[in-house]
Amino acid sequence: MNVLAKRSAKLATISSFSLAKNVIILSAVGLRHASTLKAMESVEPPNFIPLHLQHPMPIRPEFKRLDMRHRPNPGDTVTGTEKEVKRLSSSDLEALEIGLNVHKTPENFGDWFAKMVVKGLRVPADIFFQGKYLHRAVTLETVAAVPGMVAGTLRHLTSLRQMRHDGGWISLLLHEAENERMHLLIWMKATRPTLLERLVVTAVQGVFYNFYFILYALFPRIAHRTVGYLEEEAVISYTEMINQIDNGIIKNTPAPLLAIEYYGLADNATIRDVALAVRADEEKILSHDEDLRHELPEKPRS
């Protein structure tokens, strides 16, 4: 019995030592992983090559007239040619055709419901953010990036169940979601949301994700129309931001490197140029004659 007791005590000691050793190792690995992530967050993408291999292209064609995957650094020449890379200046961005007064008039109950949902979302945003349009842009993009991912996921599952092609909708919707996420990452380089704003984003995202999931599962046409009106509000918000920059309310600081690389802006681009580029990208999702969101409800669900 004494021998068994001694062996049990010895095994318990060894087990405790091993457990403590594993805890120390895991803690060290965790701290190293956390420091690595922190270091990665502070590093800007070095050039176009990794950025557009890992992230989508912007929606608007003017921003992707060059193959970004093979685009050199600023001031370099295109590989194999003597032609210099053309970057978009402020005047180029100003010259982009923007349908500022484009509006889809509601034609039925579904349209009116979609419009009221978006107007309802704008009321608390106006109260909470008031004139803080940089912070408002961060929150706007966290919401705007949800519908494309939800719709793409649901249509992906539908395509799997029905065992047929989806007609290209999945790629289009996921591209839009990732493009909106890039807008968020760009604005995060220009401002930092407060703890309260992060909590609001978390709450709004949780509610809106589930709401849009149910809406798209039951009424996909109304869901697409809702995002069409959401893009209208985005264009309005970015126009107001540009006006505040012009009036000196928002400081026109240098553009984040991520925005310069993503949109192919000039090296001396400013926050105003970024707002012009993002607004043009949002408007491309909005335009009713040749674009996506207000056209999608009219297209057959192939």
KAWO-V5774 format. One record per residue. N is the residue number from 1. SS is DSSP state (H for helix, E for strand, L for the rest). OMEGA is omega in whole degrees, 0 to 359 (* if undefined). NEAR is the number of other ideal C-beta (glycine too) atoms within 10 Angstrom. Layout:
# KAWO-V5774
[[N | SS | OMEGA | NEAR] [N | SS | OMEGA | NEAR]]
This chain:
# KAWO-V5774
[[1 | L | 179 | 5] [2 | H | 179 | 6] [3 | H | 179 | 7] [4 | H | 180 | 8] [5 | H | 179 | 9] [6 | H | 180 | 10] [7 | H | 179 | 10] [8 | H | 179 | 10] [9 | H | 180 | 10] [10 | H | 178 | 10] [11 | H | 179 | 10] [12 | H | 179 | 10] [13 | H | 179 | 10] [14 | H | 180 | 10] [15 | H | 179 | 10] [16 | H | 179 | 10] [17 | H | 180 | 10] [18 | H | 179 | 10] [19 | H | 179 | 10] [20 | H | 179 | 10] [21 | H | 180 | 10] [22 | H | 179 | 10] [23 | H | 179 | 10] [24 | H | 180 | 10] [25 | H | 181 | 10] [26 | H | 178 | 10] [27 | H | 179 | 10] [28 | H | 178 | 10] [29 | H | 179 | 10] [30 | H | 178 | 10] [31 | H | 179 | 10] [32 | H | 179 | 10] [33 | H | 180 | 10] [34 | H | 179 | 10] [35 | H | 178 | 10] [36 | H | 178 | 10] [37 | H | 179 | 10] [38 | H | 178 | 9] [39 | H | 180 | 9] [40 | H | 181 | 8] [41 | H | 184 | 8] [42 | L | 183 | 7] [43 | L | 175 | 7] [44 | L | 175 | 12] [45 | L | 188 | 15] [46 | L | 180 | 11] [47 | L | 186 | 16] [48 | H | 190 | 22] [49 | H | 179 | 16] [50 | H | 185 | 12] [51 | H | 185 | 19] [52 | H | 167 | 20] [53 | H | 183 | 9] [54 | H | 184 | 8] [55 | L | 182 | 18] [56 | L | 172 | 18] [57 | L | 174 | 17] [58 | L | 182 | 23] [59 | L | 186 | 20] [60 | L | 186 | 20] [61 | H | 180 | 9] [62 | H | 181 | 18] [63 | H | 181 | 21] [64 | H | 178 | 15] [65 | L | 174 | 10] [66 | L | 177 | 14] [67 | L | 186 | 11] [68 | H | 182 | 21] [69 | H | 181 | 12] [70 | H | 183 | 12] [71 | L | 182 | 20] [72 | L | 178 | 14] [73 | L | 179 | 11] [74 | L | 178 | 15] [75 | L | 178 | 9] [76 | L | 177 | 11] [77 | E | 180 | 11] [78 | L | 183 | 15] [79 | L | 176 | 8] [80 | L | 179 | 7] [81 | L | 177 | 8] [82 | L | 182 | 6] [83 | L | 180 | 8] [84 | E | 179 | 11] [85 | L | 179 | 16] [86 | L | 176 | 12] [87 | L | 185 | 18] [88 | E | 178 | 22] [89 | L | 178 | 14] [90 | H | 180 | 15] [91 | H | 176 | 8] [92 | H | 180 | 17] [93 | H | 178 | 23] [94 | H | 183 | 11] [95 | H | 179 | 11] [96 | L | 180 | 17] [97 | L | 181 | 8] [98 | L | 177 | 20] [99 | L | 185 | 15] [100 | L | 182 | 10] [101 | L | 179 | 6] [102 | L | 179 | 16] [103 | L | 178 | 14] [104 | L | 179 | 18] [105 | L | 179 | 6] [106 | L | 183 | 15] [107 | L | 181 | 9] [108 | L | 183 | 10] [109 | H | 180 | 9] [110 | H | 178 | 17] [111 | H | 180 | 20] [112 | H | 178 | 13] [113 | H | 180 | 15] [114 | H | 181 | 25] [115 | H | 181 | 19] [116 | H | 177 | 13] [117 | H | 182 | 19] [118 | H | 178 | 17] [119 | H | 178 | 11] [120 | H | 178 | 9] [121 | H | 183 | 17] [122 | H | 184 | 15] [123 | H | 179 | 9] [124 | H | 178 | 11] [125 | H | 178 | 17] [126 | H | 182 | 10] [127 | H | 187 | 8] [128 | H | 186 | 15] [129 | H | 181 | 19] [130 | L | 184 | 10] [131 | L | 183 | 12] [132 | L | 189 | 18] [133 | H | 175 | 23] [134 | H | 177 | 19] [135 | H | 178 | 18] [136 | H | 181 | 22] [137 | H | 179 | 26] [138 | H | 180 | 24] [139 | H | 179 | 22] [140 | H | 183 | 25] [141 | H | 176 | 24] [142 | H | 176 | 23] [143 | H | 184 | 20] [144 | H | 181 | 24] [145 | H | 182 | 19] [146 | H | 187 | 22] [147 | H | 182 | 25] [148 | H | 180 | 23] [149 | H | 178 | 18] [150 | H | 181 | 22] [151 | H | 179 | 27] [152 | H | 179 | 21] [153 | H | 181 | 16] [154 | H | 180 | 18] [155 | H | 176 | 20] [156 | H | 179 | 15] [157 | H | 177 | 11] [158 | H | 179 | 16] [159 | H | 179 | 15] [160 | H | 181 | 10] [161 | H | 183 | 8] [162 | H | 177 | 9] [163 | L | 177 | 6] [164 | L | 182 | 10] [165 | L | 183 | 10] [166 | L | 178 | 18] [167 | L | 177 | 13] [168 | L | 183 | 9] [169 | H | 185 | 21] [170 | H | 180 | 18] [171 | H | 181 | 11] [172 | H | 183 | 18] [173 | H | 179 | 25] [174 | H | 176 | 18] [175 | H | 180 | 17] [176 | H | 180 | 24] [177 | H | 181 | 20] [178 | H | 178 | 16] [179 | H | 177 | 25] [180 | H | 178 | 27] [181 | H | 177 | 19] [182 | H | 175 | 22] [183 | H | 179 | 26] [184 | H | 182 | 18] [185 | H | 178 | 15] [186 | H | 182 | 24] [187 | H | 177 | 26] [188 | H | 176 | 16] [189 | L | 183 | 14] [190 | L | 181 | 19] [191 | L | 178 | 18] [192 | L | 179 | 11] [193 | L | 178 | 18] [194 | L | 179 | 11] [195 | H | 179 | 7] [196 | H | 179 | 9] [197 | H | 177 | 19] [198 | H | 177 | 14] [199 | H | 177 | 11] [200 | H | 179 | 18] [201 | H | 180 | 17] [202 | H | 181 | 11] [203 | H | 182 | 10] [204 | H | 180 | 18] [205 | H | 179 | 15] [206 | H | 180 | 10] [207 | H | 186 | 10] [208 | H | 180 | 18] [209 | H | 182 | 15] [210 | H | 177 | 11] [211 | H | 183 | 15] [212 | H | 177 | 21] [213 | H | 180 | 17] [214 | H | 181 | 12] [215 | H | 182 | 21] [216 | H | 180 | 21] [217 | H | 183 | 14] [218 | H | 186 | 9] [219 | L | 184 | 16] [220 | H | 180 | 18] [221 | H | 177 | 17] [222 | H | 179 | 19] [223 | H | 178 | 26] [224 | H | 179 | 25] [225 | H | 178 | 28] [226 | H | 180 | 27] [227 | H | 175 | 28] [228 | H | 178 | 24] [229 | H | 176 | 24] [230 | H | 178 | 23] [231 | H | 175 | 27] [232 | H | 179 | 21] [233 | H | 178 | 18] [234 | H | 179 | 25] [235 | H | 178 | 23] [236 | H | 182 | 14] [237 | H | 180 | 20] [238 | H | 175 | 26] [239 | H | 178 | 17] [240 | H | 177 | 14] [241 | H | 179 | 25] [242 | H | 178 | 18] [243 | H | 178 | 13] [244 | H | 176 | 17] [245 | H | 180 | 21] [246 | H | 182 | 11] [247 | L | 177 | 8] [248 | L | 180 | 8] [249 | L | 175 | 11] [250 | L | 181 | 21] [251 | L | 182 | 9] [252 | L | 183 | 13] [253 | L | 177 | 13] [254 | E | 182 | 15] [255 | L | 175 | 24] [256 | L | 180 | 19] [257 | H | 179 | 18] [258 | H | 179 | 20] [259 | H | 179 | 26] [260 | H | 182 | 24] [261 | H | 185 | 24] [262 | H | 183 | 28] [263 | H | 180 | 27] [264 | L | 182 | 24] [265 | E | 177 | 25] [266 | L | 183 | 18] [267 | L | 181 | 11] [268 | L | 181 | 12] [269 | L | 181 | 24] [270 | E | 177 | 18] [271 | H | 179 | 22] [272 | H | 178 | 20] [273 | H | 178 | 26] [274 | H | 179 | 29] [275 | H | 177 | 29] [276 | H | 181 | 26] [277 | H | 181 | 29] [278 | H | 178 | 27] [279 | H | 178 | 22] [280 | H | 178 | 22] [281 | H | 178 | 25] [282 | H | 181 | 27] [283 | H | 179 | 24] [284 | H | 177 | 23] [285 | H | 188 | 23] [286 | H | 191 | 25] [287 | L | 190 | 19] [288 | L | 185 | 15] [289 | L | 188 | 8] [290 | L | 190 | 7] [291 | L | 200 | 19] [292 | L | 201 | 22] [293 | H | 179 | 24] [294 | H | 174 | 23] [295 | H | 185 | 14] [296 | H | 179 | 20] [297 | L | 181 | 20] [298 | L | 185 | 10] [299 | L | 178 | 12] [300 | L | 179 | 5] [301 | L | 184 | 11] [302 | L | * | 9]]
